Amino acid sequence: MTSRNKVVQGVAVAAVVTATALSAPSPAAAHEAKPGGRTHQACRGVTVDRSAPVISRATVLIKAPLTTIWHLHTDIDAWDTWIPEITPARKKTPGPLRQGSVFEWSPQNMHVTSTVKSVAPRRCTAWAAPVNGIDGIHLFTFEQVKGGVLATTEESWAGAPAEADVPGNQTALDTGLADWMKRLKNTAESTSCGKPPAAAPAASFAQRPARQPTTQG
């Protein structure tokens, strides 16, 4: 496998998100916008790239306290306890996760530097990190509902590598986001019950197949 293909596979396998332009923040917190009739998640005005060829979403109901879920999601230095395939991961900006925070992580041994674009505490996050020609945006939103917390993640990929194989990249992203949310659910629910986290799903970050784009951005 070429070094270029390894990078692209790492993007698919780890659900890496990238962006070069984001909408300006607004006073709104986590909510849904409806561009062109299609509903998208939003975090203080930041949404996915609505025109991107690859957009995916995954939602789970987590029966655990919102504070537990938020801590797992934002404690990036501890991601290795439940998503070891994308670590080491380290927050470079001191203090709570906030707009402008920078963190580094290592999907498939790549070095990725992400910048947080928007945060509403215990409501939503949006971050970005350009990777080898793929531009994208990754959002997480959390809503307290009857029976638990509705957690949703949405991500878009744009750029030549994404366009080169839209069906393959769509499948890889769909699988990656679903796996990420299953792990968050399993870990949060196990933590709140005082039990060890459940074993990772069979379609893990390290095992997912990914088709390779034929061009590079």
N, C-alpha and C positions, 0 to 999 in steps of 0.2 A: 504494500500500500504506500502511495506517495505521501510526502509530508502535507501536501495540499488536501488530499483526501482525508488524512487523519484529522486535520483541523475541521473540515466540514462535518465529518462523522462526530467529532466531539461536540460540535454545535448541536447536532440533532440529538445525540445521546443524552446530553446534559440539559437540554431545553435552554440553551444559552440565548439571551435576549440582547438585541442591539438596537441603537437608534442614533440618528444624526440630527433629527429635528423633532421637538415635542411642542405641543400646544402650551400656551402660557397658563399658569395656575389661575384658578378663580376661587372665590370664597366657598364654593360647594365642596363637600367632602365626598365620600364614596357614593356613587349613584350610577345610573345607566343613562347614556346618551343615545339618541336615535338618529345617526347620520344616514341619510338616504334610505330611510325605512328599516335599516338594520340596527339592532340594539347592541351597544358595546358598553363594557364597564368603563368607569372613569374614576380618577382619584384627583380631586381638586383641579379638575379641568384637563388633566392629562389622560389621553386615551391611546389605544393602539393605533397603528397606521391604518386608517380605514380603507386605503386603496391598495394595501399590500396583497400580494398574490396568495400568501399563506397566513391565515388567521385561525387560531384554535382557542377553545375554552373548555375548562373542566370545573365541575362544581361538586362538592360533597357536603353532607350534613355531618358535622362533628359534634358528638355528644361529650363535650368537655367545656370547662370554663373558657370564656374568651381570653382572659388574662393568660392562661396556659398556652393557648394557640398562638397568641400574639408574641409571647416570649420565645416559643420555638421558632417562629417565622423570622423574628428580628435579631435573635442571638446568633449572628452569623458565625462567630468563633466556635460555636458548639454544633454547627451543621454536621460535623463529622460523626456525631453520635447517632444520626438518623439518615443522612445522605452521604455516606463516605465516598461515593464515586465522584463527587464534585469538590472534594477537599484535597489539600488544605484550603480553608477559607478564612480570611482574616479581615476584620474591619480596620481601616487605616485612619478613620476620622474618630477621635474620642467622643464619648458621650452617646446619648440615645440616637437611634437611626432617625435622620431628618433630611430635608432637602439639602443637597450638596454633599451628603456623606459619601465616602468612597470606600469600596471594599474590593478585595482581590480573592479570586477563587480559581480552582484548577480542574475543570472538566477534562477528562481524558488526557491529563498531564499538560494541557494548555494553560497559559497564564492569561487570565482575563481580569481586567480592571473595570468595575461597574460603578456608575454614579447614580445616586438616588435623585430622582427628579421631583417626586412628590410623596408626602406622607401625611396621613391623618391618623393620629394614634388610635390603635385598636379598631380602625376602620379600613385603611387601605395603604398600599405602597405602590410606587411605580419606579422602575430603575432601567438603566440602559448601559450598553457596553459594545462599541463597534468591534466586530470580529470578522476579519478577512472578507470584506465586501458584503456581508449580510447586515442589513439595518433592521432593527426591530425594537419593540417596546414590550415590557412584561409588567402586568398589573396583578395584584392580589387584592381582593376585597373581602370583608368579613361583616356579616350581618347577624345580629342576635335574633333568633326566631324561636317559635315554640318547639321545644325538644332539643335545642342545641344552637349551634352557630353554622350558618350557611357560608361556606368558604368557596370563593370562586377565583380562578386564575384565568387570565386571558393574555394571549401573546400574538404578536405579528412579526413575520419575517418579510423583508423586501430586499431588492438588489439582485444582481445577475445570478449568483449562486442559488438563490431561492427560486428564481424564475426558470432556471435550467431544468428543474424536475419538480414541478409543483405537486403532482400526486405523491411522489416519494417523500418530499419534505413535509407535506400535510400529514401523511401517516406517521412520520417520525415525531412531529410536534404533538399530534393528538395523543400518541402513546406516552410521550415524555411528560406532558402535563397531567394526564390521568394518573401516572405512576407517582409523580410528585405529590399530588393531592391525597392519594391513598396512603402514602407514607406519613404525611402530616396528620391525617385522621388517625391512623393506627398509633402513632407516637403520642399524640395528644390524649387520646382516650386511654391508652395504657398508663400514661403518666398520671392522669387524674384519678385512676383507679389504684395506683400504687403497684402496678404490675410491669414487668419488662415489656418493651415494645414488641409487637408482633413481628414475625419474620417478614422480610421484604417480599413483595409480590414477585411472581415468576418473571414477568416482563420488567425486569429491573433496568436501571440506567445503564448498567454494564452489558446487558444482554440484548438490548433492542437492536434489530437490524435497521440499517439506514442506507437508502440508495444514495449514490454519489452524483451530485451535479456534474455536468460535463464541461462547464466553464467556470471561470473564477473572476469575481468582481475586482 
